[in-house]
């Protein structure tokens, strides 16, 4: 699974799938990244996971 973190001008960050489905919006990029890493660790390596950043 490949997900992106979109950082907005107000520094909030949205975690979304690569086809644009919004999963959740966080107060900052680090919070979004931490939630993604925590979720991946719960999956016990069942899938390969990647994350990218979209920064405007």
ABEGO torsion letter per residue (X at the ends): XBBBBBBBAAGBBBBBBAAGBBABBBABAAAAAAAAAAAAAAAGGABBBBBBBBBX
